[in-house]
């Protein structure tokens, strides 16, 4: 009875520093979250992306597809062959090709860093631009504080005005109450005088 060969489970994780995915076991980094094309390996500093011969070997081992542009770059380097040259010349050409390949890798890494830096500058420019609809966080905070202070000051003024109005109304009510009492007393006295006069002349 033959044992069924178990397929190794492949788990991709999010690589926040490059906003993409990576395979932790092989350290292979993919082009994007949607494009599962290997663009290199995560460096020892867990930030840089490097491309070397081991990248192709790991892609074949784990069954990943490598970015065609990297394969073309590698094939171009491998096509530099001079069968008619002697061994010393071939070694010199191979060394030159290796140096050029290394330079291309460094240039690719540098271009990647330049693109990230430009993206950060564009985001900062969009955020800090006076015509932007989204003001900076510090401005939002200051505006929020100023708005709150203005609102509190307005509420305080309104409360003070309401209190003064109520006090004025209470004073008016008190004055009117006194005046009404006086009017009632005067009317009562007038009624009493009229009653006395009526009795004198009509009784």
Secondary structure, DSSP 4 states (H G I P E B T S, - for coil): -PPPPPPPP--EEEETTTTEEEETTTTEEES-SS--EEEEEE-TTSS-EE--HHHHHHHHHHTPEEPHHHHHHHHHHHT---TTS-HHHHHHHHHHHHHHHHHHHHHHHHHHHHHHHHHHHHHHHHHH-TT-SS--HHHHHHHHHHHHHHHHHHHHHHHHHHHHHHHHHHHHHHHHHHHHHHHHHHHHHHHHHHHHHHHHHH-
